[in-house]
């Protein structure tokens, strides 16, 4: 996730980021928080895909989706 994306999401969440010094001082915390949120989202997506009912040939497709989610979560 890019710096500008994290800052924009923080603003949308209600953080007052009027001072660049504040963002600079707390950048590691913002970045760590963004990574935690992304990891949780990947975990939820993986669980949803894993639990989705499938029939016949769709099993291979589901395995490909699970693999893609796992890879994306490791990026």
Buried (B, 14 or more C-beta within 10 A) or exposed (E): EEEEEBBEBBEEEEBEEEEEEEBEEBEEEBEEBBEEEBEEEBEEBBEEBEEEEEEEEEEEEBEEBBEEBEEEBEE
